Amino acid sequence: MTMNDYQSCRLCPLECGVDRTVGKLGRCRSGSEMRVARIAPHYWEEPCLSGQGIEAPVKGSGTVFFTGCSLRCVYCQNQKISRPSGDIGRVYSPRELARELLILQEAGVHNINLVTATHFIPSVIKTLDIARETGLTLPVVYNCSGYESVSSLKMLDGYVDVYLPDFKYFSDRSAEMYSSVSNYREICLAAIREMRSQTGAPLFSDDGFMLKGTVIRHLILPGNDLESRKIVSLLHDKFGSDGVGLSLMSQYTPVCETPYPELNDTLPRAAYLRVVEHAQKLGFKLLYTQDGKSASESFIPEFQ
Protein backbone atom coordinates (compact mmCIF):
# COMPACT_ATOMS: atom_id res chain seq x y z
CA MET A 1 0.00 0.00 0.00
CA THR A 2 1.39 3.38 -1.00
CA MET A 3 0.33 7.00 -1.07
CA ASN A 4 -1.05 6.28 -4.56
CA ASP A 5 -3.91 4.43 -2.89
CA TYR A 6 -5.51 7.81 -2.28
CA GLN A 7 -5.92 8.25 -6.05
CA SER A 8 -8.63 5.61 -6.33
CA CYS A 9 -9.51 5.07 -2.72
CA ARG A 10 -10.63 1.62 -1.62
CA LEU A 11 -9.31 1.74 1.93
CA CYS A 12 -12.68 1.05 3.58
CA PRO A 13 -15.38 -1.48 2.60
CA LEU A 14 -17.36 1.18 0.69
CA GLU A 15 -14.55 1.32 -1.92
CA CYS A 16 -15.80 4.61 -3.34
CA GLY A 17 -12.84 4.95 -5.73
CA VAL A 18 -12.56 8.71 -5.28
CA ASP A 19 -9.30 10.45 -6.19
CA ARG A 20 -8.57 12.12 -2.88
CA THR A 21 -5.31 13.65 -4.17
CA VAL A 22 -7.17 16.27 -6.22
CA GLY A 23 -9.49 17.52 -3.51
CA LYS A 24 -12.38 15.13 -4.09
CA LEU A 25 -13.97 13.72 -0.95
CA GLY A 26 -15.44 10.28 -0.47
CA ARG A 27 -17.70 9.09 2.31
CA CYS A 28 -14.95 9.77 4.88
CA ARG A 29 -14.96 13.48 3.93
CA SER A 30 -11.15 13.50 3.87
CA GLY A 31 -8.48 14.42 1.36
CA SER A 32 -5.07 12.77 1.08
CA GLU A 33 -3.40 14.74 3.90
CA MET A 34 -3.71 13.43 7.44
CA ARG A 35 -5.87 15.73 9.52
CA VAL A 36 -5.84 15.25 13.29
CA ALA A 37 -8.28 16.77 15.78
CA ARG A 38 -6.62 15.84 19.07
CA ILE A 39 -3.36 14.36 20.36
CA ALA A 40 -3.29 13.77 24.11
CA PRO A 41 -3.24 11.18 26.88
CA HIS A 42 -6.72 9.72 27.36
CA TYR A 43 -7.69 8.35 30.75
CA TRP A 44 -11.00 6.60 30.10
CA GLU A 45 -10.02 3.72 27.86
CA GLU A 46 -10.12 0.13 29.10
CA PRO A 47 -7.91 -0.26 32.22
CA CYS A 48 -5.39 -2.44 30.38
CA LEU A 49 -4.78 0.48 28.00
CA SER A 50 -5.21 3.61 30.13
CA GLY A 51 -4.11 2.38 33.55
CA GLN A 52 -7.41 3.45 35.13
CA GLY A 53 -7.78 1.24 38.19
CA ILE A 54 -4.30 -0.25 37.75
CA GLU A 55 -2.00 2.61 38.70
CA ALA A 56 -2.01 5.99 40.39
CA PRO A 57 -1.59 8.54 39.03
CA VAL A 58 -3.09 7.28 35.78
CA LYS A 59 -0.79 7.96 32.81
CA GLY A 60 -3.33 7.21 30.10
CA SER A 61 -3.37 5.98 26.54
CA GLY A 62 -1.67 8.20 23.97
CA THR A 63 -4.59 8.95 21.66
CA VAL A 64 -4.50 10.45 18.18
CA PHE A 65 -8.00 11.34 16.96
CA PHE A 66 -8.13 11.55 13.16
CA THR A 67 -10.87 13.53 11.45
CA GLY A 68 -13.31 11.83 9.09
CA CYS A 69 -15.16 8.51 9.16
CA SER A 70 -16.80 6.25 6.59
CA LEU A 71 -19.82 5.60 8.81
CA ARG A 72 -22.76 7.94 9.31
CA CYS A 73 -23.89 7.04 12.81
CA VAL A 74 -26.89 9.23 13.63
CA TYR A 75 -25.94 9.19 17.33
CA CYS A 76 -22.19 9.83 16.88
CA GLN A 77 -20.71 11.52 19.94
CA ASN A 78 -17.82 12.90 17.90
CA GLN A 79 -19.74 14.34 14.94
CA LYS A 80 -17.61 17.46 15.02
CA ILE A 81 -14.65 15.45 13.72
CA SER A 82 -16.29 12.38 12.15
CA ARG A 83 -18.10 14.58 9.62
CA PRO A 84 -15.60 17.40 9.26
CA SER A 85 -16.38 20.63 7.49
CA GLY A 86 -13.96 23.46 6.97
CA ASP A 87 -10.62 23.27 8.72
CA ILE A 88 -11.42 21.15 11.76
CA GLY A 89 -8.20 19.65 13.07
CA ARG A 90 -4.65 20.19 11.85
CA VAL A 91 -2.84 18.73 8.85
CA TYR A 92 0.20 16.60 9.73
CA SER A 93 2.88 15.10 7.54
CA PRO A 94 4.04 11.60 8.55
CA ARG A 95 7.26 13.06 9.94
CA GLU A 96 5.41 15.69 11.99
CA LEU A 97 2.99 13.14 13.40
CA ALA A 98 5.84 10.73 14.19
CA ARG A 99 7.37 13.46 16.34
CA GLU A 100 4.07 13.84 18.21
CA LEU A 101 4.03 10.12 18.94
CA LEU A 102 7.48 10.38 20.47
CA ILE A 103 6.31 13.31 22.61
CA LEU A 104 3.45 11.14 23.89
CA GLN A 105 5.95 8.40 24.69
CA GLU A 106 8.12 10.86 26.57
CA ALA A 107 5.03 11.91 28.59
CA GLY A 108 4.77 8.34 29.91
CA VAL A 109 1.65 7.02 28.16
CA HIS A 110 1.31 3.25 27.92
CA ASN A 111 0.60 2.98 24.20
CA ILE A 112 -0.09 4.88 21.01
CA ASN A 113 -3.82 4.79 20.30
CA LEU A 114 -4.82 5.58 16.70
CA VAL A 115 -8.53 6.49 16.64
CA THR A 116 -10.44 6.17 13.33
CA ALA A 117 -7.36 6.01 11.13
CA THR A 118 -8.77 3.75 8.39
CA HIS A 119 -8.91 6.39 5.65
CA PHE A 120 -5.29 7.40 6.33
CA ILE A 121 -3.68 3.95 6.50
CA PRO A 122 -0.90 4.64 3.91
CA SER A 123 0.16 7.76 5.83
CA VAL A 124 -0.16 6.00 9.18
CA ILE A 125 2.18 3.24 8.03
CA LYS A 126 4.74 5.80 6.92
CA THR A 127 4.34 7.64 10.23
CA LEU A 128 4.95 4.48 12.25
CA ASP A 129 8.01 3.60 10.15
CA ILE A 130 9.53 7.00 10.90
CA ALA A 131 8.53 6.87 14.58
CA ARG A 132 10.07 3.44 15.11
CA GLU A 133 13.25 4.47 13.33
CA THR A 134 13.54 7.42 15.72
CA GLY A 135 12.79 5.67 19.00
CA LEU A 136 9.13 4.65 19.36
CA THR A 137 8.87 1.44 21.39
CA LEU A 138 5.30 1.57 22.74
CA PRO A 139 2.56 -0.85 21.65
CA VAL A 140 0.31 0.54 18.92
CA VAL A 141 -3.48 0.36 19.36
CA TYR A 142 -5.78 0.55 16.34
CA ASN A 143 -9.11 1.92 17.59
CA CYS A 144 -11.80 1.63 14.92
CA SER A 145 -15.47 1.18 14.03
CA GLY A 146 -15.10 -2.47 13.04
CA TYR A 147 -16.26 -1.59 9.53
CA GLU A 148 -12.88 -2.41 8.02
CA SER A 149 -11.53 -3.89 4.81
CA VAL A 150 -9.50 -7.09 5.30
CA SER A 151 -7.12 -6.04 2.52
CA SER A 152 -6.38 -2.77 4.34
CA LEU A 153 -5.94 -4.54 7.67
CA LYS A 154 -3.38 -6.88 6.09
CA MET A 155 -1.24 -3.84 5.37
CA LEU A 156 -1.17 -3.12 9.11
CA ASP A 157 0.18 -6.57 9.99
CA GLY A 158 3.33 -6.01 12.04
CA TYR A 159 2.41 -2.38 12.79
CA VAL A 160 -0.49 -2.89 15.21
CA ASP A 161 -0.14 -4.68 18.54
CA VAL A 162 -3.66 -4.27 19.90
CA TYR A 163 -6.86 -3.98 17.89
CA LEU A 164 -9.80 -2.20 19.51
CA PRO A 165 -12.72 -2.54 17.08
CA ASP A 166 -16.38 -1.78 17.67
CA PHE A 167 -19.04 -4.36 16.93
CA LYS A 168 -22.07 -2.13 16.58
CA TYR A 169 -24.93 -4.13 15.07
CA PHE A 170 -26.31 -7.62 14.66
CA SER A 171 -29.03 -6.81 12.11
CA ASP A 172 -28.63 -5.19 8.71
CA ARG A 173 -31.70 -3.12 9.49
CA SER A 174 -30.01 -1.45 12.46
CA ALA A 175 -26.80 -0.84 10.50
CA GLU A 176 -28.70 0.75 7.65
CA MET A 177 -30.93 2.87 9.91
CA TYR A 178 -28.31 4.07 12.34
CA SER A 179 -25.09 4.16 10.27
CA SER A 180 -26.15 4.04 6.59
CA VAL A 181 -24.16 0.91 5.74
CA SER A 182 -25.18 -2.58 4.70
CA ASN A 183 -23.71 -6.00 5.52
CA TYR A 184 -22.06 -4.57 8.64
CA ARG A 185 -22.13 -7.80 10.65
CA GLU A 186 -20.32 -9.96 8.08
CA ILE A 187 -17.81 -7.25 7.22
CA CYS A 188 -17.06 -6.70 10.90
CA LEU A 189 -16.70 -10.44 11.59
CA ALA A 190 -14.25 -10.83 8.70
CA ALA A 191 -12.26 -7.83 9.95
CA ILE A 192 -12.05 -9.19 13.49
CA ARG A 193 -10.92 -12.59 12.22
CA GLU A 194 -8.02 -10.84 10.49
CA MET A 195 -7.24 -8.78 13.59
CA ARG A 196 -7.27 -11.88 15.77
CA SER A 197 -5.01 -13.73 13.33
CA GLN A 198 -2.46 -10.91 13.54
CA THR A 199 -2.44 -10.39 17.30
CA GLY A 200 -3.27 -13.80 18.75
CA ALA A 201 -4.96 -14.17 22.13
CA PRO A 202 -4.69 -11.29 24.64
CA LEU A 203 -1.21 -10.96 26.15
CA PHE A 204 -0.43 -8.78 29.16
CA SER A 205 2.62 -7.38 30.91
CA ASP A 206 3.31 -8.39 34.50
CA ASP A 207 1.70 -5.16 35.72
CA GLY A 208 -1.55 -5.71 33.80
CA PHE A 209 -1.17 -3.73 30.57
CA MET A 210 -2.12 -5.24 27.23
CA LEU A 211 0.81 -5.92 24.93
CA LYS A 212 -0.96 -7.89 22.19
CA GLY A 213 -4.50 -8.93 21.39
CA THR A 214 -7.94 -7.84 20.26
CA VAL A 215 -10.61 -6.30 22.49
CA ILE A 216 -14.05 -5.88 20.92
CA ARG A 217 -16.11 -2.93 22.10
CA HIS A 218 -19.88 -2.90 22.02
CA LEU A 219 -21.93 0.17 22.92
CA ILE A 220 -25.40 -0.91 24.04
CA LEU A 221 -27.98 1.41 22.47
CA PRO A 222 -31.27 2.28 24.18
CA GLY A 223 -34.04 -0.04 23.01
CA ASN A 224 -31.53 -2.47 21.50
CA ASP A 225 -30.38 -4.69 24.36
CA LEU A 226 -31.87 -7.82 22.74
CA GLU A 227 -29.70 -7.19 19.67
CA SER A 228 -26.75 -6.62 21.99
CA ARG A 229 -27.24 -10.05 23.57
CA LYS A 230 -27.29 -11.58 20.09
CA ILE A 231 -23.97 -9.86 19.36
CA VAL A 232 -22.44 -11.22 22.57
CA SER A 233 -23.59 -14.75 21.66
CA LEU A 234 -22.24 -14.38 18.14
CA LEU A 235 -18.82 -13.24 19.35
CA HIS A 236 -18.65 -16.13 21.78
CA ASP A 237 -19.57 -18.59 19.02
CA LYS A 238 -16.91 -17.21 16.65
CA PHE A 239 -14.03 -16.45 19.01
CA GLY A 240 -14.69 -18.40 22.19
CA SER A 241 -14.46 -17.21 25.77
CA ASP A 242 -10.74 -16.37 25.72
CA GLY A 243 -9.81 -15.61 22.08
CA VAL A 244 -10.68 -11.92 22.35
CA GLY A 245 -11.57 -9.45 25.06
CA LEU A 246 -15.05 -7.93 25.27
CA SER A 247 -15.80 -4.41 26.48
CA LEU A 248 -19.49 -3.67 27.10
CA MET A 249 -20.15 0.07 27.23
CA SER A 250 -23.06 1.81 28.94
CA GLN A 251 -21.86 5.33 28.11
CA TYR A 252 -24.38 6.10 25.37
CA THR A 253 -25.11 9.82 25.50
CA PRO A 254 -27.76 11.47 23.27
CA VAL A 255 -25.82 14.48 21.99
CA CYS A 256 -28.21 15.34 19.15
CA GLU A 257 -31.83 14.74 18.17
CA THR A 258 -32.29 11.70 15.92
CA PRO A 259 -35.29 10.39 13.91
CA TYR A 260 -35.35 7.38 16.24
CA PRO A 261 -37.11 8.02 19.58
CA GLU A 262 -35.27 5.15 21.31
CA LEU A 263 -31.95 6.92 20.72
CA ASN A 264 -33.02 10.22 22.27
CA ASP A 265 -32.56 9.02 25.84
CA THR A 266 -29.86 7.36 27.93
CA LEU A 267 -29.60 3.61 28.36
CA PRO A 268 -31.61 2.15 31.27
CA ARG A 269 -29.29 0.48 33.76
CA ALA A 270 -31.41 -2.67 33.82
CA ALA A 271 -31.02 -3.10 30.05
CA TYR A 272 -27.26 -2.79 30.33
CA LEU A 273 -27.07 -5.33 33.15
CA ARG A 274 -29.03 -7.86 31.09
CA VAL A 275 -26.28 -7.75 28.46
CA VAL A 276 -23.51 -7.96 31.07
CA GLU A 277 -25.13 -10.94 32.78
CA HIS A 278 -25.46 -12.70 29.42
CA ALA A 279 -21.73 -12.24 28.74
CA GLN A 280 -20.88 -13.47 32.22
CA LYS A 281 -22.98 -16.61 31.75
CA LEU A 282 -21.15 -17.36 28.50
CA GLY A 283 -17.89 -17.20 30.42
CA PHE A 284 -15.88 -14.41 28.71
CA LYS A 285 -12.51 -14.45 30.46
CA LEU A 286 -11.61 -10.84 29.61
CA LEU A 287 -14.75 -8.75 30.15
CA TYR A 288 -14.81 -5.00 30.79
CA THR A 289 -17.93 -3.24 32.06
CA GLN A 290 -18.84 0.32 33.00
CA ASP A 291 -20.62 1.79 36.00
CA GLY A 292 -23.74 3.92 35.88
CA LYS A 293 -21.79 7.19 35.79
CA SER A 294 -20.43 6.55 32.30
CA ALA A 295 -23.29 8.17 30.33
CA SER A 296 -21.85 11.65 30.55
CA GLU A 297 -20.61 14.25 28.13
CA SER A 298 -17.45 14.40 30.24
CA PHE A 299 -16.32 11.28 28.34
CA ILE A 300 -16.36 13.26 25.08
CA PRO A 301 -12.96 14.92 24.57
CA GLU A 302 -12.43 18.46 23.36
CA PHE A 303 -11.41 18.69 19.71
CA GLN A 304 -9.57 21.42 17.88
C-alpha positions as CSV (number, residue, x, y, z in Angstrom):
1,M,0.0,0.0,0.0
2,T,1.4,3.4,-1.0
3,M,0.3,7.0,-1.1
4,N,-1.1,6.3,-4.6
5,D,-3.9,4.4,-2.9
6,Y,-5.5,7.8,-2.3
7,Q,-5.9,8.3,-6.0
8,S,-8.6,5.6,-6.3
9,C,-9.5,5.1,-2.7
10,R,-10.6,1.6,-1.6
11,L,-9.3,1.7,1.9
12,C,-12.7,1.0,3.6
13,P,-15.4,-1.5,2.6
14,L,-17.4,1.2,0.7
15,E,-14.6,1.3,-1.9
16,C,-15.8,4.6,-3.3
17,G,-12.8,4.9,-5.7
18,V,-12.6,8.7,-5.3
19,D,-9.3,10.5,-6.2
20,R,-8.6,12.1,-2.9
21,T,-5.3,13.7,-4.2
22,V,-7.2,16.3,-6.2
23,G,-9.5,17.5,-3.5
24,K,-12.4,15.1,-4.1
25,L,-14.0,13.7,-1.0
26,G,-15.4,10.3,-0.5
27,R,-17.7,9.1,2.3
28,C,-15.0,9.8,4.9
29,R,-15.0,13.5,3.9
30,S,-11.2,13.5,3.9
31,G,-8.5,14.4,1.4
32,S,-5.1,12.8,1.1
33,E,-3.4,14.7,3.9
34,M,-3.7,13.4,7.4
35,R,-5.9,15.7,9.5
36,V,-5.8,15.3,13.3
37,A,-8.3,16.8,15.8
38,R,-6.6,15.8,19.1
39,I,-3.4,14.4,20.4
40,A,-3.3,13.8,24.1
41,P,-3.2,11.2,26.9
42,H,-6.7,9.7,27.4
43,Y,-7.7,8.4,30.8
44,W,-11.0,6.6,30.1
45,E,-10.0,3.7,27.9
46,E,-10.1,0.1,29.1
47,P,-7.9,-0.3,32.2
48,C,-5.4,-2.4,30.4
49,L,-4.8,0.5,28.0
50,S,-5.2,3.6,30.1
51,G,-4.1,2.4,33.5
52,Q,-7.4,3.4,35.1
53,G,-7.8,1.2,38.2
54,I,-4.3,-0.3,37.8
55,E,-2.0,2.6,38.7
56,A,-2.0,6.0,40.4
57,P,-1.6,8.5,39.0
58,V,-3.1,7.3,35.8
59,K,-0.8,8.0,32.8
60,G,-3.3,7.2,30.1
61,S,-3.4,6.0,26.5
62,G,-1.7,8.2,24.0
63,T,-4.6,8.9,21.7
64,V,-4.5,10.4,18.2
65,F,-8.0,11.3,17.0
66,F,-8.1,11.5,13.2
67,T,-10.9,13.5,11.4
68,G,-13.3,11.8,9.1
69,C,-15.2,8.5,9.2
70,S,-16.8,6.3,6.6
71,L,-19.8,5.6,8.8
72,R,-22.8,7.9,9.3
73,C,-23.9,7.0,12.8
74,V,-26.9,9.2,13.6
75,Y,-25.9,9.2,17.3
76,C,-22.2,9.8,16.9
77,Q,-20.7,11.5,19.9
78,N,-17.8,12.9,17.9
79,Q,-19.7,14.3,14.9
80,K,-17.6,17.5,15.0
81,I,-14.7,15.5,13.7
82,S,-16.3,12.4,12.1
83,R,-18.1,14.6,9.6
84,P,-15.6,17.4,9.3
85,S,-16.4,20.6,7.5
86,G,-14.0,23.5,7.0
87,D,-10.6,23.3,8.7
88,I,-11.4,21.1,11.8
89,G,-8.2,19.7,13.1
90,R,-4.6,20.2,11.9
91,V,-2.8,18.7,8.9
92,Y,0.2,16.6,9.7
93,S,2.9,15.1,7.5
94,P,4.0,11.6,8.6
95,R,7.3,13.1,9.9
96,E,5.4,15.7,12.0
97,L,3.0,13.1,13.4
98,A,5.8,10.7,14.2
99,R,7.4,13.5,16.3
100,E,4.1,13.8,18.2
101,L,4.0,10.1,18.9
102,L,7.5,10.4,20.5
103,I,6.3,13.3,22.6
104,L,3.4,11.1,23.9
105,Q,5.9,8.4,24.7
106,E,8.1,10.9,26.6
107,A,5.0,11.9,28.6
108,G,4.8,8.3,29.9
109,V,1.6,7.0,28.2
110,H,1.3,3.2,27.9
111,N,0.6,3.0,24.2
112,I,-0.1,4.9,21.0
113,N,-3.8,4.8,20.3
114,L,-4.8,5.6,16.7
115,V,-8.5,6.5,16.6
116,T,-10.4,6.2,13.3
117,A,-7.4,6.0,11.1
118,T,-8.8,3.8,8.4
119,H,-8.9,6.4,5.7
120,F,-5.3,7.4,6.3
121,I,-3.7,4.0,6.5
122,P,-0.9,4.6,3.9
123,S,0.2,7.8,5.8
124,V,-0.2,6.0,9.2
125,I,2.2,3.2,8.0
126,K,4.7,5.8,6.9
127,T,4.3,7.6,10.2
128,L,5.0,4.5,12.2
129,D,8.0,3.6,10.1
130,I,9.5,7.0,10.9
131,A,8.5,6.9,14.6
132,R,10.1,3.4,15.1
133,E,13.2,4.5,13.3
134,T,13.5,7.4,15.7
135,G,12.8,5.7,19.0
136,L,9.1,4.6,19.4
137,T,8.9,1.4,21.4
138,L,5.3,1.6,22.7
139,P,2.6,-0.8,21.6
140,V,0.3,0.5,18.9
141,V,-3.5,0.4,19.4
142,Y,-5.8,0.5,16.3
143,N,-9.1,1.9,17.6
144,C,-11.8,1.6,14.9
145,S,-15.5,1.2,14.0
146,G,-15.1,-2.5,13.0
147,Y,-16.3,-1.6,9.5
148,E,-12.9,-2.4,8.0
149,S,-11.5,-3.9,4.8
150,V,-9.5,-7.1,5.3
151,S,-7.1,-6.0,2.5
152,S,-6.4,-2.8,4.3
153,L,-5.9,-4.5,7.7
154,K,-3.4,-6.9,6.1
155,M,-1.2,-3.8,5.4
156,L,-1.2,-3.1,9.1
157,D,0.2,-6.6,10.0
158,G,3.3,-6.0,12.0
159,Y,2.4,-2.4,12.8
160,V,-0.5,-2.9,15.2
161,D,-0.1,-4.7,18.5
162,V,-3.7,-4.3,19.9
163,Y,-6.9,-4.0,17.9
164,L,-9.8,-2.2,19.5
165,P,-12.7,-2.5,17.1
166,D,-16.4,-1.8,17.7
167,F,-19.0,-4.4,16.9
168,K,-22.1,-2.1,16.6
169,Y,-24.9,-4.1,15.1
170,F,-26.3,-7.6,14.7
171,S,-29.0,-6.8,12.1
172,D,-28.6,-5.2,8.7
173,R,-31.7,-3.1,9.5
174,S,-30.0,-1.5,12.5
175,A,-26.8,-0.8,10.5
176,E,-28.7,0.8,7.6
177,M,-30.9,2.9,9.9
178,Y,-28.3,4.1,12.3
179,S,-25.1,4.2,10.3
180,S,-26.2,4.0,6.6
181,V,-24.2,0.9,5.7
182,S,-25.2,-2.6,4.7
183,N,-23.7,-6.0,5.5
184,Y,-22.1,-4.6,8.6
185,R,-22.1,-7.8,10.6
186,E,-20.3,-10.0,8.1
187,I,-17.8,-7.2,7.2
188,C,-17.1,-6.7,10.9
189,L,-16.7,-10.4,11.6
190,A,-14.2,-10.8,8.7
191,A,-12.3,-7.8,10.0
192,I,-12.0,-9.2,13.5
193,R,-10.9,-12.6,12.2
194,E,-8.0,-10.8,10.5
195,M,-7.2,-8.8,13.6
196,R,-7.3,-11.9,15.8
197,S,-5.0,-13.7,13.3
198,Q,-2.5,-10.9,13.5
199,T,-2.4,-10.4,17.3
200,G,-3.3,-13.8,18.8
201,A,-5.0,-14.2,22.1
202,P,-4.7,-11.3,24.6
203,L,-1.2,-11.0,26.2
204,F,-0.4,-8.8,29.2
205,S,2.6,-7.4,30.9
206,D,3.3,-8.4,34.5
207,D,1.7,-5.2,35.7
208,G,-1.6,-5.7,33.8
209,F,-1.2,-3.7,30.6
210,M,-2.1,-5.2,27.2
211,L,0.8,-5.9,24.9
212,K,-1.0,-7.9,22.2
213,G,-4.5,-8.9,21.4
214,T,-7.9,-7.8,20.3
215,V,-10.6,-6.3,22.5
216,I,-14.1,-5.9,20.9
217,R,-16.1,-2.9,22.1
218,H,-19.9,-2.9,22.0
219,L,-21.9,0.2,22.9
220,I,-25.4,-0.9,24.0
221,L,-28.0,1.4,22.5
222,P,-31.3,2.3,24.2
223,G,-34.0,0.0,23.0
224,N,-31.5,-2.5,21.5
225,D,-30.4,-4.7,24.4
226,L,-31.9,-7.8,22.7
227,E,-29.7,-7.2,19.7
228,S,-26.7,-6.6,22.0
229,R,-27.2,-10.0,23.6
230,K,-27.3,-11.6,20.1
231,I,-24.0,-9.9,19.4
232,V,-22.4,-11.2,22.6
233,S,-23.6,-14.8,21.7
234,L,-22.2,-14.4,18.1
235,L,-18.8,-13.2,19.3
236,H,-18.7,-16.1,21.8
237,D,-19.6,-18.6,19.0
238,K,-16.9,-17.2,16.7
239,F,-14.0,-16.4,19.0
240,G,-14.7,-18.4,22.2
241,S,-14.5,-17.2,25.8
242,D,-10.7,-16.4,25.7
243,G,-9.8,-15.6,22.1
244,V,-10.7,-11.9,22.4
245,G,-11.6,-9.5,25.1
246,L,-15.0,-7.9,25.3
247,S,-15.8,-4.4,26.5
248,L,-19.5,-3.7,27.1
249,M,-20.2,0.1,27.2
250,S,-23.1,1.8,28.9
251,Q,-21.9,5.3,28.1
252,Y,-24.4,6.1,25.4
253,T,-25.1,9.8,25.5
254,P,-27.8,11.5,23.3
255,V,-25.8,14.5,22.0
256,C,-28.2,15.3,19.2
257,E,-31.8,14.7,18.2
258,T,-32.3,11.7,15.9
259,P,-35.3,10.4,13.9
260,Y,-35.3,7.4,16.2
261,P,-37.1,8.0,19.6
262,E,-35.3,5.2,21.3
263,L,-31.9,6.9,20.7
264,N,-33.0,10.2,22.3
265,D,-32.6,9.0,25.8
266,T,-29.9,7.4,27.9
267,L,-29.6,3.6,28.4
268,P,-31.6,2.1,31.3
269,R,-29.3,0.5,33.8
270,A,-31.4,-2.7,33.8
271,A,-31.0,-3.1,30.1
272,Y,-27.3,-2.8,30.3
273,L,-27.1,-5.3,33.1
274,R,-29.0,-7.9,31.1
275,V,-26.3,-7.8,28.5
276,V,-23.5,-8.0,31.1
277,E,-25.1,-10.9,32.8
278,H,-25.5,-12.7,29.4
279,A,-21.7,-12.2,28.7
280,Q,-20.9,-13.5,32.2
281,K,-23.0,-16.6,31.8
282,L,-21.2,-17.4,28.5
283,G,-17.9,-17.2,30.4
284,F,-15.9,-14.4,28.7
285,K,-12.5,-14.5,30.5
286,L,-11.6,-10.8,29.6
287,L,-14.7,-8.8,30.2
288,Y,-14.8,-5.0,30.8
289,T,-17.9,-3.2,32.1
290,Q,-18.8,0.3,33.0
291,D,-20.6,1.8,36.0
292,G,-23.7,3.9,35.9
293,K,-21.8,7.2,35.8
294,S,-20.4,6.5,32.3
295,A,-23.3,8.2,30.3
296,S,-21.9,11.6,30.5
297,E,-20.6,14.3,28.1
298,S,-17.5,14.4,30.2
299,F,-16.3,11.3,28.3
300,I,-16.4,13.3,25.1
301,P,-13.0,14.9,24.6
302,E,-12.4,18.5,23.4
303,F,-11.4,18.7,19.7
304,Q,-9.6,21.4,17.9
